[in-house]
Amino acid sequence: TKVWLKDKAQKMKTETTVQGQTSVLLIDWGSDVAYSYMPAQNLAIKLDISTAPESPLEGTGALEGYDPTVIGTETYDGKECLVVEYDAEGVQTKMWLWKEYGFPVKVVTTADDATITVEYKNIDFGPIPDSVFELPEGVQVMELPS
C-alpha cells in the first residue's frame, strides 16, 4: 500500500495492490467526498464521508487520551523515534513516533492472541501535486445513495 497525505491531511490517497488487482481510495475531508476507484474497471464509487473522522492523523492526536507511557527512544529505519505504549480497551499498542515529524513509522498492536505489525517505509515529506488526488479523465463514477 502507498499513502499520500496533503494539506495537513485534508487530502489522502491510498493505492493498494493485492494479487495483481489495484484499488485506489481518494479522500478529500474538506469536501466530505471520497472515491473508491478500480483502475482495471475504469470505475469509481463516490462516497459521502461527512460522518468520518476529520483526518487520518486524528489517531495520533488522540493518543493522549489513552495515557501513553514513554518507554524510551530508538532508531528505527534510520529515524530517531520516541517509543510509546498504551492500552485501549484491552488492545495493547506500541508505537514508534518519528521525532522530527511526530509521524508513526511502526505500530505493533496486540489483542487477544493476535499481533499485527504495521511499518511505514519510503516516507517523503516533499510537495505533492494536486493531480495525485484526482480521478483520471474518462472514469465512470457511480454515486451511492446517502
DOVOLUM-107996 format. One line per 3 residues: number of its first residue (from 1); their letters; for each residue x, y, z of N, C-alpha, C. Coordinates in pm, whole numbers. Atoms other than C-alpha are relative to their C-alpha. Layout:
REM DOVOLUM-107996
NUM) a) X:Y:Z:X:Y:Z:X:Y:Z  ...
REM end
This chain:
REM DOVOLUM-107996
1) tkv) 84:-118:0:0:0:0:88:123:0  -65:-130:2:115:350:-83:-101:102:51  87:-102:-58:-25:653:101:58:137:-30
4) wlk) -36:-139:20:-18:1023:9:-90:85:89  75:-93:-84:-127:1299:252:40:142:-39  -29:-139:37:-156:1670:172:-92:94:76
7) dka) 78:-105:-64:-283:1995:322:-41:-39:142  22:40:-140:-243:1884:685:-101:-114:7  80:122:7:-408:1552:595:-145:26:-39
10) qkm) 134:-24:52:-715:1713:438:-25:-81:-127  11:84:119:-643:1511:123:87:-122:20  -73:126:-16:-539:1149:118:-27:-90:-119
13) kte) 14:101:104:-477:885:-144:67:-127:50  -64:129:-26:-413:517:-83:-11:-83:-127  -3:89:117:-316:275:-357:47:-135:49
16) ttv) -28:133:-52:-328:-92:-268:-6:-102:-113  0:109:98:-236:-390:-485:2:-132:75  11:133:-60:-346:-737:-377:-24:-99:-112
19) qgq) 9:104:102:-295:-1040:-601:-16:61:-140  0:-62:131:-233:-814:-901:-113:98:-26  111:-93:16:-552:-607:-851:27:126:81
22) tsv) -25:-128:-66:-508:-238:-771:-131:70:29  114:-85:-35:-762:-28:-586:56:129:59  -45:-132:-42:-733:343:-510:-113:63:80
25) lli) 96:-76:-79:-906:546:-242:48:144:2  -29:-144:-1:-914:925:-286:-94:65:100  81:-62:-104:-1034:1125:15:30:149:6
28) dwg) -12:-144:-19:-1099:1498:47:-90:38:117  79:-31:-120:-1207:1579:404:-61:140:-9  54:-135:16:-1259:1945:308:-131:1:-77
31) sdv) 123:8:80:-1532:1842:61:-92:-112:48  78:113:-51:-1659:1539:261:-31:-103:-108  19:92:110:-1614:1324:-50:119:-94:-10
34) ays) -104:97:29:-1421:1007:-120:-40:-80:-124  25:85:115:-1386:791:-428:76:-130:18  -63:131:5:-1318:420:-430:15:-34:-149
37) ymp) -27:10:143:-1152:374:-770:66:-133:-33  -55:126:47:-1085:48:-951:51:21:-143  -56:-32:131:-848:124:-1241:-29:-106:-108
40) aqn) 22:106:100:-895:-215:-1414:-140:7:-60  138:-11:47:-1270:-149:-1444:-32:142:-49  20:-141:33:-1228:227:-1509:-128:52:69
43) lai) 121:-29:-75:-1494:270:-1238:36:55:138  -17:-56:-135:-1515:483:-922:-136:11:65  123:-16:-79:-1776:491:-648:20:121:89
46) kld) -6:-122:-79:-1841:830:-491:-66:-25:135  47:26:-136:-1887:819:-113:-10:130:79  16:-113:-92:-2018:1076:136:72:-36:129
49) ist) -76:31:-121:-1771:1089:425:-20:106:108  24:-109:-94:-1929:1371:624:-1:-46:146  1:49:-139:-1952:1147:934:132:-69:38
52) ape) -129:65:-27:-1594:1013:907:88:90:86  -95:-84:-76:-1306:1131:1133:59:107:-91  -48:-115:77:-1155:1462:1025:128:-27:-77
55) spl) -125:24:70:-816:1324:927:60:-131:47  -63:126:-41:-607:1005:932:99:18:113  -93:-24:-109:-371:1170:1180:-71:26:132
58) egt) 78:-24:-120:-654:1219:1429:38:-99:111  -36:103:-98:-549:894:1600:126:33:77  -122:-34:-73:-203:1023:1687:-26:114:96
61) gal) 34:-109:-90:-353:1340:1838:-79:-49:119  82:54:-107:-594:1132:2044:80:-92:92  -87:88:-78:-301:932:2184:0:37:148
64) egy) -4:-45:-139:-301:1144:2500:-117:-54:82  117:53:-69:-649:1014:2587:19:-142:49  -25:139:-41:-502:664:2629:108:-11:106
67) dpt) -102:-1:-103:-246:768:2892:123:-82:-42  -115:77:48:58:651:2693:119:10:94  -123:4:-77:380:554:2861:117:8:-98
70) vig) -120:-11:82:703:670:2702:100:-101:53  -93:104:-47:935:371:2717:143:24:-47  -136:-35:39:1233:536:2551:7:55:-140
73) tet) -24:-42:137:1387:639:2225:74:-113:-70  -62:107:77:1504:413:1948:12:47:-144  -14:-28:142:1635:447:1596:-65:-115:-74
76) ydg) 70:101:79:1400:266:1360:5:43:-146  -11:-28:143:1464:252:985:75:132:-24  -82:-120:15:1722:530:1028:-62:126:56
79) kec) 71:-116:-53:1475:760:1206:1:-5:153  2:-10:-146:1509:877:1568:-146:4:45  140:15:-39:1183:771:1733:-19:4:151
82) lvv) 48:9:-136:1001:818:2059:-88:-125:2  77:125:-7:861:477:2161:-98:11:116  105:-9:-102:530:476:2349:-83:-127:-2
85) eyd) 92:114:-13:295:207:2475:-127:50:66  126:-31:-67:-69:226:2572:-97:-115:-19  105:101:4:-373:9:2634:-132:72:-23
88) aeg) 130:-58:30:-708:97:2480:-103:-112:-7  107:99:-4:-998:-126:2582:51:-142:-28  -53:135:12:-785:-440:2606:91:-22:-120
91) vqt) -91:9:115:-579:-368:2293:129:71:37  -128:-58:-33:-211:-313:2365:68:48:-128  -66:-58:117:-25:-84:2125:136:55:40
94) kmw) -133:-57:-14:342:1:2094:26:74:-130  -13:-85:117:422:288:1858:135:70:-1  -125:-72:22:745:432:1717:-36:128:-74
97) lwk) 34:-130:58:688:806:1653:127:71:-44  -115:-71:56:939:977:1425:5:137:64  -11:-125:-77:1060:1266:1643:-9:124:-89
100) eyg) -5:-118:85:1118:1505:1354:-139:44:-48  131:-33:56:758:1486:1226:-118:-41:89  109:48:-83:556:1321:1506:-85:-104:-72
103) fpv) 70:94:87:460:1057:1250:34:-143:41  -31:139:-36:424:688:1339:66:-73:-116  -67:77:105:671:473:1143:-15:-150:23
106) kvv) 26:140:-29:588:146:1317:-103:-6:112  103:19:-102:286:28:1515:-20:-150:17  25:140:-30:252:-309:1687:-120:-5:93
109) tta) 124:9:-76:-98:-393:1812:-26:-145:35  30:136:-46:-187:-698:2021:-136:-1:68  132:18:-60:-541:-807:2101:-28:-150:0
112) dda) 21:143:-19:-644:-1147:2230:134:-69:-24  -128:65:25:-373:-1375:2090:56:33:-138  -46:-40:133:-314:-1189:1763:82:128:9
115) tit) -84:-120:6:-42:-936:1688:9:45:-146  -10:-61:133:-45:-700:1391:109:105:4  -107:-99:11:262:-502:1288:-17:77:-131
118) vey) 9:-87:116:234:-206:1051:127:84:-3  -122:-78:16:552:-46:918:-18:94:-120  6:-98:108:566:270:708:141:21:-51
121) kni) -132:-9:62:858:285:463:-2:104:-111  -15:-93:112:989:523:196:-82:126:20  78:-119:-34:834:823:369:70:123:-56
124) dfg) -53:-122:59:879:1154:187:-95:113:34  82:-115:-36:753:1490:312:13:113:-101  -13:-99:106:806:1669:-21:-137:43:-52
127) pip) 127:-48:56:543:1857:-221:-66:-106:-88  78:94:79:265:1657:-389:-93:81:-89  91:-74:87:83:1789:-697:-147:-37:27
130) dsv) 144:24:-21:-298:1826:-665:-52:-112:-89  49:102:93:-341:1594:-964:8:-142:57  -10:132:-63:-237:1298:-745:-132:-39:67
133) fel) 123:25:-74:-572:1334:-563:-125:9:-88  111:-9:94:-789:1346:-876:-16:-130:-76  26:115:86:-957:1071:-1075:50:30:-141
136) peg) -38:-22:139:-821:1022:-1426:-123:36:-85  111:-35:90:-1032:1162:-1710:-63:-127:-56  71:110:64:-1297:929:-1851:-43:-111:93
139) vqv) 42:103:-96:-1358:729:-1532:-152:9:21  143:5:-28:-1721:619:-1488:-16:10:152  21:-23:-142:-1841:748:-1148:-144:-40:36
142) mel) 131:39:-55:-2126:579:-960:-16:70:134  24:-67:-127:-2285:763:-670:-95:-85:82  85:78:-89:-2425:568:-378:-98:92:72
145) ps) 94:-82:-77:-2737:694:-203:56:27:139  -48:-36:-135:-2675:869:131:-37:-107:101
REM end
